[in-house]
């Protein structure tokens, strides 16, 4: 795949994050070459969180890929603020999900992947090495049946999710634990809204 990244954008070592994430992550962005894991049980909003990490980058001209998500909910993605013209989808790679991720890493700036099962250490290591080599960002949705086997550079763990309701579902409140390596080594706990009434991620 030919690279979709403009040369000027490739020179930046940090990819932007939108609210509320940029206030919760050291440096306020995602470092190129990093692997980010979003840990969540089904129904806890893990996919929404993972996709929300793409919004500021796509709005600023960066390309993204989404692998292994049958129905990513393009309306919800647009409400999050994502530029869908800069997102490539591989919805059903099945057993070839790792190969699909590797192919996209050659041409985009960020890749979100939902592995169908737990990756082996060897596969995970090979993907993470390629992420560092290509200077992209990998965002893995890690669920109990498909946990990521290696320590990431940054981790968002959703420990609780609850909906606020009136005559409809108004907003979902997530308890999120942010941890990782380096400056992110000291874990912090936060409550964020995802989605709020406008479909966006927001601080409480």
matplotlib code that plots the C-alpha trace (Angstrom):
import matplotlib.pyplot as plt

x = [0.0, 1.4, 1.8, -1.2, 0.7, 1.7, 5.5, 4.8, 2.5, 5.0, 7.6, 5.5, 6.4, 3.1, -0.4, -3.1, -5.7, -9.1, -10.9, -10.9, -7.9, -5.3, -5.6, -5.2, -2.2, 1.4, 2.4, -1.3, -1.0, -0.1, 3.6, 4.4, 5.6, 3.4, 1.0, -2.1, -4.4, -8.0, -9.2, -12.9, -15.6, -18.2, -20.8, -18.5, -17.7, -14.3, -14.8, -16.2, -13.2, -10.8, -12.4, -12.6, -8.8, -8.7, -10.9, -8.5, -5.9, -8.4, -9.7, -6.1, -5.5, -4.1, -5.3, -6.6, -7.5, -10.1, -9.7, -11.9, -15.0, -18.1, -20.3, -18.2, -21.2, -20.3, -23.0, -21.5, -18.0, -19.1, -20.7, -17.5, -15.9, -14.0, -13.4, -14.6, -13.0, -9.7, -10.6, -10.1, -12.2, -11.3, -14.4, -14.0, -10.4, -11.0, -7.8, -5.9, -6.4, -2.6, -1.8, -4.4, -3.0, 0.6, -0.6, -2.3, 0.7, 2.5, 0.0, -1.8, -1.0, -3.2, -4.8, -7.5, -7.8, -10.2, -8.5, -11.0, -9.0, -6.0, -2.9, 0.2, 3.3, 5.1, 2.3, 1.9, 5.7, 6.0, 3.1, 4.5, 8.0, 6.5, 4.5, 7.8, 9.6, 6.8, 6.2, 2.5, 0.2, -1.6, -4.7, -5.8, -9.3, -8.5, -11.5, -11.5, -11.7, -9.0, -6.6, -3.4, -0.4, 2.3, 2.6, 1.6, 3.1, -0.3, -3.4, -6.9, -8.8, -12.5, -13.4, -17.1, -19.7, -23.1, -25.8, -27.6, -31.2, -34.3, -36.8, -33.8, -30.2, -28.6, -25.0, -22.6, -20.2, -17.0, -14.5, -11.1, -7.8, -4.9, -1.4, 1.6, 5.3, 7.6, 5.6, 2.4, 3.9, 2.0, -1.6, -4.5, -8.3, -10.8, -14.5, -15.4, -18.6, -18.7, -21.0, -22.6, -25.9, -24.0, -22.3, -18.9, -16.4, -16.2, -14.8, -17.1]
y = [0.0, 3.4, 5.7, 8.1, 10.2, 13.7, 14.3, 17.3, 15.3, 12.4, 14.7, 15.1, 12.7, 13.2, 12.7, 15.0, 13.9, 15.6, 16.2, 14.8, 12.6, 15.2, 16.4, 12.8, 11.7, 12.9, 15.2, 15.6, 13.3, 9.9, 9.3, 7.7, 4.1, 3.5, 0.7, 1.7, -0.9, -0.2, -2.8, -3.2, -5.9, -6.1, -3.3, -1.1, 1.3, 0.1, 0.5, 4.0, 4.9, 3.4, 5.2, 8.5, 8.4, 8.9, 11.9, 14.8, 13.1, 12.4, 16.0, 17.2, 15.3, 12.0, 8.7, 5.9, 2.2, 0.1, -3.7, -6.4, -4.3, -5.7, -2.6, 0.4, 2.6, 5.3, 7.7, 7.5, 7.9, 11.1, 12.4, 11.7, 14.2, 11.8, 12.6, 9.4, 10.3, 9.5, 6.1, 2.8, -0.2, -3.9, -5.2, -9.0, -10.1, -13.2, -15.2, -12.6, -9.7, -9.5, -9.3, -6.7, -4.6, -5.0, -3.8, -0.7, 0.2, 0.9, 3.6, 5.2, 7.0, 5.1, 1.7, 0.4, -3.4, -5.7, -9.1, -12.0, -14.0, -13.7, -13.0, -15.0, -13.3, -13.8, -12.1, -9.3, -8.7, -8.7, -6.1, -3.9, -4.0, -2.9, -0.1, 1.3, 0.8, 2.6, 5.4, 4.7, 4.3, 1.0, 1.0, -2.5, -3.2, -5.8, -7.8, -10.7, -13.3, -11.6, -9.9, -8.3, -10.5, -7.8, -4.6, -1.5, 2.0, 3.3, 1.7, 2.9, 0.4, 0.9, -0.4, 0.7, 2.0, 3.4, 5.2, 8.3, 8.2, 10.3, 9.5, 8.2, 7.3, 10.7, 9.9, 7.1, 7.6, 5.6, 5.0, 4.9, 4.0, 5.4, 3.8, 2.9, 3.4, 6.4, 9.5, 7.4, 4.9, 6.5, 5.3, 7.8, 7.3, 9.5, 9.7, 10.6, 10.9, 8.8, 9.6, 12.8, 14.1, 15.3, 11.9, 13.2, 12.3, 14.8, 15.4, 15.3]
z = [0.0, -0.9, 2.0, 2.6, 5.1, 3.9, 4.5, 6.7, 9.0, 9.2, 10.7, 13.9, 16.7, 18.4, 17.1, 18.6, 21.1, 21.6, 24.9, 27.5, 26.6, 25.9, 29.5, 30.9, 28.8, 29.4, 26.5, 25.5, 22.5, 21.2, 20.5, 17.2, 17.5, 20.6, 21.3, 23.2, 24.8, 25.7, 28.2, 28.6, 29.1, 26.4, 26.8, 28.8, 25.9, 25.0, 21.2, 21.7, 23.7, 21.2, 18.3, 20.2, 20.4, 16.6, 16.3, 16.7, 14.4, 11.6, 11.9, 11.5, 8.3, 9.6, 8.2, 10.3, 9.9, 11.8, 11.7, 13.0, 13.8, 11.9, 12.6, 13.7, 13.7, 11.2, 12.5, 16.0, 14.6, 12.8, 16.0, 17.9, 15.4, 13.1, 9.5, 7.9, 4.6, 6.2, 7.8, 6.1, 7.3, 7.2, 9.0, 8.7, 8.4, 10.5, 10.8, 8.8, 11.2, 12.0, 8.3, 7.8, 10.6, 9.2, 5.7, 7.1, 9.2, 5.9, 4.9, 7.8, 11.0, 13.5, 13.5, 15.8, 15.9, 17.7, 17.6, 17.4, 20.0, 22.2, 20.1, 20.8, 22.2, 18.9, 16.8, 19.3, 19.4, 15.6, 15.3, 18.1, 16.5, 13.1, 14.8, 16.2, 12.9, 10.9, 13.4, 13.6, 16.6, 17.3, 19.4, 20.5, 21.9, 24.6, 25.9, 28.4, 25.6, 23.6, 26.0, 24.7, 25.9, 26.1, 28.2, 26.1, 26.2, 27.3, 28.7, 29.2, 31.4, 31.8, 35.3, 35.4, 33.0, 33.8, 31.8, 33.0, 31.8, 31.6, 28.9, 26.9, 27.3, 28.0, 28.7, 29.7, 32.5, 32.4, 35.1, 33.3, 34.7, 32.7, 33.1, 31.0, 30.7, 31.3, 32.3, 32.3, 34.8, 37.7, 37.2, 37.5, 37.8, 35.9, 35.2, 31.6, 29.6, 26.4, 24.7, 26.0, 24.6, 21.5, 21.0, 22.0, 24.7, 27.5, 30.9, 33.9]

ax = plt.figure().add_subplot(projection="3d")
ax.plot(x, y, z, "-o")
ax.set_aspect("equal")
plt.show()
